[in-house]
Amino acid sequence: MIHNLSQTNSIINQYIAEIRDKDIQKDRWRFRKNLERIGQVIAYEISKELEYTTTDITTPLGIANSKVLKEQPVIATILRAGLPLHLGILDVFDKAENAFISAYRKHHKDHTFDIALEYVSCPSLDNKVLILCDPMLATGSSMVLTFKSVINFGKPKHTHIVCAIASKQGVDYLKKNMPDANYTLWCGAIDDELTSTAYIVPGLGDAGDLAFGEKL
């Protein structure tokens, strides 16, 4: 299942427009805040897909029959660009467990690159709902590699992949290469093209640099 939230009118379109805007991007705080907001909106949409249980809550005036989450998800993010998106999702699922993965593009002189994965911190995922987030789904290779890494910690019963902007090529790559078909993809927008260096067009540039400053 693929959800492209730009196909419906909602406030997420405003946030997507602002993270794309080269003038608004100069404000790093606002860029990070908009990624958080995108995470919050998508987390709310994901919450509609989760399981709930009914419980009695004691109020100062009586008993309220309420629906609450049956279990908390595990939120996993690809460092460093995914941190603001992660925090937005965590604002909604504030009791969730968390996982962090260090993955990055290791560039070569011929302008090709490999995905290097150096660090994973993850709780058990057995029979849990996994929310795996990264703001940009370009080629899709880092997302697939990350997923293959974290399932060493157990098999989730369902995975929600979250990104602010995806490319069509990245979406197609997931369809062909995800080792488990039991996943849902949530995108703020899906763009048509990738550059020769695998940046999304029109995209927004390098989300990690825009959020936290340029790398050496």
C-alpha positions as CSV (number, residue, x, y, z in Angstrom):
1,M,0.0,0.0,0.0
2,I,1.3,3.4,-1.0
3,H,-0.1,6.7,0.4
4,N,0.9,9.9,-1.4
5,L,-0.5,12.5,0.9
6,S,0.0,15.3,-1.6
7,Q,-2.9,13.9,-3.6
8,T,-5.4,15.3,-1.1
9,N,-5.8,18.8,0.4
10,S,-4.3,19.0,3.9
11,I,-1.8,21.1,5.8
12,I,1.0,18.7,5.0
13,N,1.1,20.3,1.5
14,Q,2.0,23.6,3.2
15,Y,4.9,22.0,5.1
16,I,6.1,20.2,2.0
17,A,6.0,23.5,0.0
18,E,8.1,25.3,2.7
19,I,10.8,22.6,3.0
20,R,11.2,22.8,-0.8
21,D,11.4,26.6,-0.9
22,K,15.1,27.7,-1.3
23,D,14.5,30.9,0.6
24,I,12.6,29.4,3.5
25,Q,15.3,26.7,3.7
26,K,17.8,29.3,4.9
27,D,16.0,29.1,8.3
28,R,17.3,25.8,9.6
29,W,15.0,25.9,12.6
30,R,11.9,26.2,10.4
31,F,13.2,23.4,8.1
32,R,13.6,21.1,11.1
33,K,10.2,22.2,12.5
34,N,8.4,21.5,9.2
35,L,9.9,18.0,9.0
36,E,8.7,17.4,12.6
37,R,5.2,18.6,11.5
38,I,5.2,16.3,8.6
39,G,6.1,13.4,10.9
40,Q,3.2,14.4,13.2
41,V,0.7,14.4,10.4
42,I,1.9,11.1,9.0
43,A,2.0,9.5,12.5
44,Y,-1.7,10.6,12.9
45,E,-2.6,8.9,9.6
46,I,-0.7,5.7,10.7
47,S,-2.5,5.7,14.0
48,K,-5.7,5.0,12.1
49,E,-4.2,1.7,10.9
50,L,-3.1,0.4,14.4
51,E,-4.9,-1.9,16.8
52,Y,-6.9,-0.5,19.8
53,T,-8.3,-1.9,22.9
54,T,-11.1,-0.7,25.1
55,T,-10.4,0.2,28.7
56,D,-12.2,2.1,31.6
57,I,-10.6,5.4,32.6
58,T,-11.4,6.9,36.0
59,T,-12.1,10.6,35.7
60,P,-12.8,13.0,38.6
61,L,-16.5,12.6,37.9
62,G,-16.9,9.0,36.9
63,I,-15.8,6.2,34.5
64,A,-15.1,6.8,30.8
65,N,-15.0,3.9,28.4
66,S,-12.0,4.7,26.1
67,K,-10.1,3.3,23.2
68,V,-6.3,3.2,23.6
69,L,-3.5,1.7,21.6
70,K,-3.2,-2.0,22.1
71,E,0.6,-1.8,21.8
72,Q,3.2,0.9,21.0
73,P,5.2,0.9,17.8
74,V,9.0,1.0,17.4
75,I,10.2,4.1,15.6
76,A,13.4,3.7,13.7
77,T,15.3,6.5,11.9
78,I,18.3,6.8,9.6
79,L,20.8,9.2,11.1
80,R,21.2,12.1,10.8
81,A,18.7,13.6,8.4
82,G,15.8,11.5,9.8
83,L,16.0,13.0,13.4
84,P,13.4,15.8,12.9
85,L,11.0,13.5,11.2
86,H,11.6,10.9,14.0
87,L,10.8,13.5,16.7
88,G,7.5,14.4,15.0
89,I,6.4,10.8,15.0
90,L,7.6,10.4,18.6
91,D,5.5,13.4,19.6
92,V,2.4,11.4,18.6
93,F,3.6,7.9,19.8
94,D,5.2,9.3,22.9
95,K,5.6,5.9,24.6
96,A,7.2,4.2,21.6
97,E,10.4,2.3,21.6
98,N,13.1,3.7,19.4
99,A,15.9,2.5,17.0
100,F,18.7,4.4,15.3
101,I,20.7,3.5,12.2
102,S,23.8,5.2,10.9
103,A,23.7,4.9,7.1
104,Y,25.2,7.2,4.5
105,R,26.3,7.5,0.9
106,K,30.0,6.7,0.5
107,H,30.9,8.6,-2.7
108,H,33.6,7.5,-5.2
109,K,35.7,9.6,-7.6
110,D,33.6,8.4,-10.5
111,H,30.5,10.0,-9.0
112,T,29.0,6.6,-8.0
113,F,28.3,5.7,-4.4
114,D,27.7,2.8,-2.1
115,I,25.5,2.8,1.0
116,A,27.6,2.4,4.1
117,L,25.9,1.2,7.3
118,E,28.0,1.5,10.4
119,Y,25.8,1.4,13.5
120,V,22.4,0.0,14.6
121,S,20.7,0.4,18.0
122,C,17.4,-1.4,18.1
123,P,15.0,-3.2,20.5
124,S,13.4,-6.5,19.7
125,L,11.0,-6.2,16.7
126,D,9.3,-9.5,17.0
127,N,5.6,-9.2,16.2
128,K,5.7,-5.4,16.7
129,V,4.7,-2.5,14.4
130,L,7.8,-0.8,13.0
131,I,7.8,2.8,11.7
132,L,11.0,3.3,9.6
133,C,11.6,7.0,8.6
134,D,13.9,9.0,6.4
135,P,13.0,12.3,4.9
136,M,14.1,11.4,1.4
137,L,13.5,8.2,-0.5
138,A,15.7,8.7,-3.6
139,T,17.1,5.4,-5.0
140,G,15.5,3.4,-2.2
141,S,18.7,1.4,-1.6
142,S,19.5,2.8,1.8
143,M,15.9,2.1,3.0
144,V,16.1,-1.5,1.9
145,L,19.5,-2.0,3.4
146,T,18.3,-0.5,6.7
147,F,15.3,-2.7,6.8
148,K,17.4,-5.8,6.2
149,S,19.6,-4.7,9.0
150,V,16.9,-4.1,11.6
151,I,15.1,-7.3,11.0
152,N,18.1,-9.0,12.5
153,F,16.4,-7.9,15.7
154,G,13.2,-9.7,15.0
155,K,10.4,-9.8,12.4
156,P,7.9,-7.0,12.6
157,K,4.2,-7.9,12.0
158,H,3.9,-4.8,9.9
159,T,6.3,-2.0,8.7
160,H,5.3,1.6,7.9
161,I,7.9,3.4,5.9
162,V,7.7,7.2,6.2
163,C,9.3,9.9,4.0
164,A,8.7,13.5,3.3
165,I,9.5,13.2,-0.4
166,A,10.1,10.1,-2.5
167,S,11.1,9.5,-6.2
168,K,9.2,7.2,-8.4
169,Q,12.4,5.2,-8.9
170,G,12.7,4.8,-5.1
171,V,9.1,3.6,-4.8
172,D,9.7,1.1,-7.6
173,Y,12.9,-0.1,-6.0
174,L,11.1,-0.8,-2.8
175,K,8.4,-2.8,-4.6
176,K,11.1,-5.0,-6.2
177,N,13.6,-5.4,-3.3
178,M,11.9,-5.3,0.1
179,P,12.4,-8.7,1.6
180,D,9.0,-8.7,3.2
181,A,6.0,-7.4,1.3
182,N,4.1,-6.6,4.5
183,Y,4.8,-2.9,4.5
184,T,3.0,0.4,3.9
185,L,4.7,3.5,2.4
186,W,3.7,7.0,3.5
187,C,5.0,9.9,1.4
188,G,4.4,13.6,1.7
189,A,5.0,13.8,-2.1
190,I,6.3,11.7,-4.9
191,D,8.6,13.3,-7.5
192,D,9.3,12.0,-11.1
193,E,13.1,12.3,-11.5
194,L,16.5,11.6,-10.1
195,T,19.7,13.4,-11.1
196,S,22.8,11.5,-12.3
197,T,24.0,11.8,-8.6
198,A,20.7,10.4,-7.3
199,Y,19.1,13.5,-5.9
200,I,15.4,13.9,-6.3
201,V,14.1,16.5,-8.8
202,P,12.5,18.9,-8.0
203,G,13.1,17.5,-4.4
204,L,14.6,19.9,-2.0
205,G,18.4,19.2,-1.8
206,D,20.2,17.5,1.0
207,A,17.9,17.2,4.0
208,G,20.6,16.5,6.5
209,D,22.7,19.6,5.5
210,L,19.6,21.8,5.5
211,A,18.6,20.6,9.0
212,F,22.0,20.5,10.6
213,G,24.6,22.2,8.4
214,E,27.0,21.0,5.7
215,K,29.3,18.0,6.2
216,L,33.0,18.1,5.7
